[in-house]
Amino acid sequence: MLEVSHLTRTYGELRAVDDVSFVVPAGQMIGFVGGNGAGKTTTMRMIMGLLAPDAGAVRWQGRPISRHDRARFGYMPEERGLYAKQPILDQLIYLARLKGMTHADAHAEATVLLERFGLGERVKDKLEKLSLGNQQRVQITAAVMADPIGLILDEPFSGLDPKATDQMAGLLAERAARGVPVLFSSHQLDLIDRLCDGLVILSEGRVVAAGTKEELEARGAVRHRLVLAGDAGWVRDLRGLRVDDVDGGTALLEVLVPGAENELLAQALQRGRVLEFARLRPTLSEIYREVTAA
């Protein structure tokens, strides 16, 4: 388990990270969400020891994280760290050997991963000869090699096409299934919604929401969709509800008073056929907008 506890970092008068705490449990993928400048990259750099916090601590397995622990993490920085003029296989082997792999094992793993990402025929190409999307594939490969004990990935899906995105999602899910905690940032909220076990949402350097998707959904308004065979305009007259929209026989509404939805359904059944009555799951985008609204 990776634990971030009260991390704080300032640059002059700017507090870029302000008392940030969260946990990345073993075997879970946690999405790190926030706008530009929210503090995600700075937090990740402190986790990896690239920046010293002004306050707070990072713990691994319940104890202060060590340099040795961090050396065994897979890290993908915001600014990519590969060598543009070196063949991709050579530098993957080199980076894996820095983490303790033998040349033979590093060669074998890098070859398998590059084949998986459709780069098996380009192992001798220099990085600069690849498209930006393929360079991203190589960077991801570097992060997941050498059996990392944890993964810290800053925008790993940036620049990937849908096929590569699915490949990367599968690879991360495999690592999580082995018990590896995975923290990754992304602006693609639909992707995080699909992949992650939990979320940490930052705004202006502070954690404004954290938890499983179910826990975050429970914080939001309780909304329902009612679809009738006839007109649904009468729902506006009911108490305990806020009607967001009525379009013919379809009404979207928010439950303000618990139990008001029961009275709504009872009246709808008395008036005619009910084609649908469903509680609406808020999207991550809706949750994000709600908790970051200032």
N, C-alpha and C positions, 0 to 999 in steps of 0.2 A: 504494500500500500504506500502510495505517495501522499504526503500531507504538506500542504502549504499553510503556514500559520502566521497571520498578521504581518505579511510582507508589506514594506513601505519603501518607496524610492522617490527622491526628489531631485530635480534639476533646477538649481537656483530657487526661484519662488514657485516653480511648477511642481506640484505633487503628482507625478505620473502614475504611481501605484500607491493606494491609500488603504492600509490595513486590510489587505486581501487575504482571505482564508478559504480553503476548500480542500476536499479530499478526492483523490483518484483511486478508487478501490482496485484491488487485483482483479484482472480479468474483465474489466469494464472499459468501454470507450466513453470518454467525457468530452463533450463539445465545449469549446471556449469561444464565446460569442461576444461581440462588441463592435462598435463603430471604429473608424480610423482614429487613432489617438486614445483609445479607451484604456490602454495599458496592457494588452495581451502579450505583445512581443517583449516588453520590459519584464513582465512576470516570468515568461518562459526563460529569458536570459538569466534571471536570478535563480530559477530552479536549476539551471545547468551550471551555475557558478561563473558565468561570464560577466555578470554584474554583481557587485556586493550590495545587499540591501542596507538601507539606513536603519531598519528595524525589522524584527520578525525572523522566522527560521523556516527551513525546509527539512522535513523528516522522511526517512525511508525505513519502512518496517518498524516504525515506532521510535527510532533513534535519529540523531542528527545525521544528515546525509554526508557521505565522505567523498573525497576525490576519487577513490576507487569505485564507489557506487556510480558516480556520474560517468566515469569512463566506460561503464558497461551499458549506459543508456544509448538508445538510438535517438539522434537529434537532427532535426531538419530546420535550419535557420531561415529567417525571412530573406536574408541576402544569401544566395546560394553559394556553397563553398567548394565547388569542384574546379578542376583545372581545365580551362578551355582548350589548351593545345596538347593535352595528353589523351591517348587512347582510353576509351571508357573502361575496358576490362582491366587494363593495367592499374588505373587509379582506384578502381573498386577493390582489387586485390591488395593494393598498398594500404588503403584505409582500413580494410578488415584485418590486416596483419598488425596494424597499430593497436587493434583491440584484442590481440592475442591469438588470432587464427593462424594456422599454418598456411603456407603458400598453396598447397594442394587443396586444402579444405576451402580456402577463400576462392580459388579458381572454380571449384565445383559449384559452390553456392552462387557465386556471381553469374556463372553461365546459366544455371537453372532459372534464376530470377530474370535475367535479361531475355531469355527465351520466353518466359511467361509474359513479359511486356512487349513481345514482338520485336525485340532488338537482337535476336540471336545471330542475324547476318551482319550486324554492324559493330561487333565487339572490338574490332580494330580501328574503328573510326575515332577521330578526335571529337571531343565534346562539341566544339564549335561548329562542326559539320552537321549537327543534329538540329531539328526544329526545337522550338522552345518547349513544346509538349513532350518531346522525347528526352530533352535535357531534364525535365521534371521527373520523368520515369527513372532516369539514372540516379538523380538525387534521392529519390525515395528508396531505390535499391540500396544505396549506400547507408541509409538510416536503419534499414531493417536487417542488415547483415550481422553476422557474429552473435546471433542469439541474444538480442538485447533484453535486459531485465525490465526496461520501461521504455516508452516511446513518447517523445515530446516533439510535436510536428507543427510548424508554423505555416499555415496555408498549404497543406500538402496537395490539395486538389486544384490549385490554381493552374490554369492553362491546360488542363486535361480534357480530352474529348469524352463523350459519354462512355465509350468502350473502356478507355483507360481508367475512368472514374470507377466503373464497376470492378475492374481488375484490382485497383488499389483498395476499394472497400472490402473486397474479399480477402485480400492479404492482411489488412488490419484486423478483420474479424478472426482470421486464423491465429494471429498473434494474441489477441485477447482471449481466445479459447484456451490458449496455453497458460493463462494466468497473468499475462503481461498487462499492466495498467497503461492505457493509451490516452493521452491528452492531445487534442488537435484543435487548432483554430480554423475558422472558415467563415466567409461571408455568405456561403451558400446555405441558407437556413433550411431549405427543403432537404438538403443532403444530411445535415446534422440531425434533423427531425427523424429521418429514416434510419440512420446508423447508430445513433448514440443511446447509451443507457442512461445518461444524465447530462445535465447542462450547467455551465457556469456563465452567467451573463454579467459583463462589466459595462459600466458607464462612468466616464470621467474618473477612471482609476479605482472605482469602488465596485464591490460585488453587490449588485442590486437584486439578484435572484440566483438561487442554486438549488439543485435537487433533481430527482427523476422527472421525466416528462409528466408522469401522472401527478406528482406533487405540484409541479408548476401549473398544470392544467386546473388543479383544484383551487388555485389562487384566483383564477379568473371568474368572470361572470358566467352564470349558468344560462346557456342559450339553447333554444329549441327551434325546430322547424316543424310547422303544422301544414299539411297539405290536405285540402278538403275537395269534395266533388263540387261544392258550390262556393259562393263568395265567402272570403274570410274577413271582410271588413269589420264585422261585429267584435273581433277580438280586441279592438281598441277601447272598448267600453269596460273591459274586465279590470278589476283591481289586482294589485300585486305583480303586474307585468309592465314591461316597457317594450312597446312594439317598435322594432327597428325598420320593418318594411312589410308591406302587404301588396301582393301582386296577384289579383284574381283570387284563386283559391289557396294561394301559398302565403304564409305569414312567418316571418322571422322575428323572434322575440326573446327578451331576456327576463328571467325569473328574478324578481326583486324580493319577494316574500316566499320562503320555502313552503311548498304545498299548493301554491297558486297554479302550478302546472296541472295538478290533479283536477281542480275545478274547471280549468280550460278544457281538458280532455273530456270531462263529463258533459259539459255543454256542447262540445263539438259532436259527440255521439248522439245527443238528443236532437241536434239540428240536421243530421244526415250522415252520409258516408265519410269516414276518415280514411284517406288514402295513405297517409304517413304521419307519424308523430315521433320525432327523434331528437334526442339530445345531441347537440353539435359539439364535437371536440375542437377546442380552439387550436389553430395552427401555431407553430412556433413563431411565425412572423407576427401574429396577433399578440402572443405573450410578450415577445420582445418589445413591440411598440408600447405595450401597456407598462412594463416595468422600467423602461428607459425614458418614459415621458417625464419632462421636467417643466 
